[in-house]
Amino acid sequence: MTVQDAIKRVTDRIRERSAKTRAAYNTKTDRAIAQGPSRTHLTCGNLSHAFAASCPKDKVKLALGATPNLGIITAYNDMVSAHQPYERYPDLIRDVARSMNATAQVAGGVPAMCDGVTQGQDGMDISLLSRDLIAMSASVGLSHNVFDSSVYLGVCDKIVPGLVTAAATFGHLPAVFVPAGPMPSGLGNSEKASIRQEYAKGKVDREDLLKAEMASYHSSGTCTFYGTANSNQMLMEFMGLQLPGSSFINPASGMRDAITKAAAKRALEITMMGDNFTPFAHILNEQAIVNGIIGLNATGGSTNLLIHLIAMAKSAGIIITWDDFADISEVTPLLARVYPNGMADVNHFHAAGGLKVVIGELLRGGWLHSDVKTVAGDGIELYTQEPQLMNDDIRWVSGADQEIDDKLIRRFENPFQEKGGLKRLAGNLGTAVMKVSAVVPERHVIEAPICVFHNQGDVKNSFQNGELNKDVIVVVRYQGPKANGMPELHNLTPILAVLQERGFKVALVTDGRMSGASGKVPAAIHVSPEALDGGPISKLKNGDVVRVDAAKGELEILDPNVLTRETTKPDLSSNYVGTGRELFTALREAVGTAETGATTF
């Protein structure tokens, strides 16, 4: 299939920009592949330690080294609802391996925090930094060097990007990502958002709010809105890193268990010991990254991926920039409306055809690179198929031509928007990104006096005191990666939405992040350089007039004399003590800018 010229130009630009770093990465990977299965290079003492605790039958196979050994990296814990189902997965995977005369071992566990628990709390300050810690933790598990393939059990916000970084670092190994699926639909997203706003207004109490939240987040599985966790799952399919149609199948179902077993089976089929050797490095290339960016725009996915994708690509020697996202957004139609970009959740989206339909439409219109390798085989068109359960086994059948609900998914000839859901902003305040897929066009340009804050709590106090009842651009600075780990500012969403409903022109400008659930309020986020690096945002004062212009892609302070002021120097010492933040000092000091992936590597 022919790819549109605009997409090809961006891909070629990325390939040219990445020529040296990608060549170095490929050389490293090829050297590891040439060494052959790693266990053959270990001493008898090494090997005996590696399988001392294995069952007798597995121990015999591991000693002989004639059959593949599958390494499991798991992010299981009971705190993250999306990861709780993973408790059972290692046993399922071991059973599959034994049925194939192979073995499987849990290579290691990685931390996985729930951003939903830490939103607006001190613990959120280590959330973004945990991504790189996850990559390192996975690498510790794989460093034993006794595996022929790998599976990664992770779903949520920082976990998948961290695991992809680890998989790329061990790019000579095949790797299959295994999701756990979303929880069944609970309280509707519009009702939940309404109750949050009523609470912000003081019209309902904490007990009513808690009942609503518990009715929304009520079981195991990912949260059902289209935030970062579910955007991660979309990305894994668009980049060919997990099996087709596996993203949005609910946990604790026969289909979910069957597709988990199929993922383990496939991970063993693509080892060097078989006929379909497919190392991770051969999948995660420039075309796969571009396909992922297209998917992000076509589905209105999370702004967090504008940071994470840059970091993931870098780990495979590929250099991408916000300009690449912006140029792809300009030519990619928005084909999906999932909350917060619409009222439906991911369960409704999946039932309406989901990713297979969106991928099929993008292929039909020439947006996606079809000539890619995936864990399922050659060609992204495999991801227009859907899994069906037949006698406890999975088969994939064509599914892209089904009738669809055009309130949720559109054909490319009739998109929700002609352009994608993400916008790059640039101007004398630096660079930023904005999610425009849920922002109505009349709010794409906001020009107003600013109110400046250094934390979310002060914004809430100002709102409760009635000081924000006006046209206002709320500036929350010193929220960047170096300042405090770049926490999400999702708790601001309800109060800013209330101000917008009151008829005021409202926007947010911050060097921090918003949740993947950010939507209807214009938000220029990830401002770079951040305030702690002396970025222009550090020079702003209350009353300065700023323009956020998503139509032209501009972020401007109207009086350029502001930029001659001294940089503010607030006391940030309270950012670094409590909830483990003391232990992350080295990562904060080493982290790069949001624009370069906020990575320490």
Secondary structure as GFF3:
##gff-version 3
##sequence-region A 1 601
A	DSSP	alpha_helix	5	17	.	.	.	ID=ss1
A	DSSP	alpha_helix	19	34	.	.	.	ID=ss2
A	DSSP	three_ten_helix	38	41	.	.	.	ID=ss3
A	DSSP	alpha_helix	44	50	.	.	.	ID=ss4
A	DSSP	alpha_helix	56	64	.	.	.	ID=ss5
A	DSSP	beta_strand	69	74	.	.	.	ID=ss6
A	DSSP	three_ten_helix	84	87	.	.	.	ID=ss7
A	DSSP	alpha_helix	89	99	.	.	.	ID=ss8
A	DSSP	beta_strand	103	109	.	.	.	ID=ss9
A	DSSP	alpha_helix	115	118	.	.	.	ID=ss10
A	DSSP	three_ten_helix	122	126	.	.	.	ID=ss11
A	DSSP	alpha_helix	127	142	.	.	.	ID=ss12
A	DSSP	beta_strand	149	153	.	.	.	ID=ss13
A	DSSP	alpha_helix	159	169	.	.	.	ID=ss14
A	DSSP	beta_strand	175	178	.	.	.	ID=ss15
A	DSSP	alpha_helix	189	200	.	.	.	ID=ss16
A	DSSP	alpha_helix	206	216	.	.	.	ID=ss17
A	DSSP	alpha_helix	228	238	.	.	.	ID=ss18
A	DSSP	alpha_helix	254	269	.	.	.	ID=ss19
A	DSSP	three_ten_helix	280	282	.	.	.	ID=ss20
A	DSSP	alpha_helix	286	299	.	.	.	ID=ss21
A	DSSP	alpha_helix	305	315	.	.	.	ID=ss22
A	DSSP	alpha_helix	322	331	.	.	.	ID=ss23
A	DSSP	alpha_helix	346	351	.	.	.	ID=ss24
A	DSSP	alpha_helix	354	364	.	.	.	ID=ss25
A	DSSP	beta_strand	373	374	.	.	.	ID=ss26
A	DSSP	beta_strand	377	378	.	.	.	ID=ss27
A	DSSP	three_ten_helix	380	384	.	.	.	ID=ss28
A	DSSP	beta_strand	385	390	.	.	.	ID=ss29
A	DSSP	beta_strand	393	398	.	.	.	ID=ss30
A	DSSP	beta_strand	422	427	.	.	.	ID=ss31
A	DSSP	beta_strand	430	435	.	.	.	ID=ss32
A	DSSP	three_ten_helix	441	443	.	.	.	ID=ss33
A	DSSP	beta_strand	445	453	.	.	.	ID=ss34
A	DSSP	alpha_helix	456	464	.	.	.	ID=ss35
A	DSSP	beta_strand	472	476	.	.	.	ID=ss36
A	DSSP	alpha_helix	481	484	.	.	.	ID=ss37
A	DSSP	three_ten_helix	490	492	.	.	.	ID=ss38
A	DSSP	alpha_helix	493	501	.	.	.	ID=ss39
A	DSSP	beta_strand	506	510	.	.	.	ID=ss40
A	DSSP	beta_strand	523	528	.	.	.	ID=ss41
A	DSSP	three_ten_helix	531	533	.	.	.	ID=ss42
A	DSSP	three_ten_helix	536	539	.	.	.	ID=ss43
A	DSSP	beta_strand	545	549	.	.	.	ID=ss44
A	DSSP	beta_strand	554	557	.	.	.	ID=ss45
A	DSSP	three_ten_helix	560	564	.	.	.	ID=ss46
A	DSSP	three_ten_helix	573	576	.	.	.	ID=ss47
A	DSSP	three_ten_helix	581	584	.	.	.	ID=ss48
A	DSSP	alpha_helix	585	590	.	.	.	ID=ss49
A	DSSP	three_ten_helix	594	596	.	.	.	ID=ss50
###
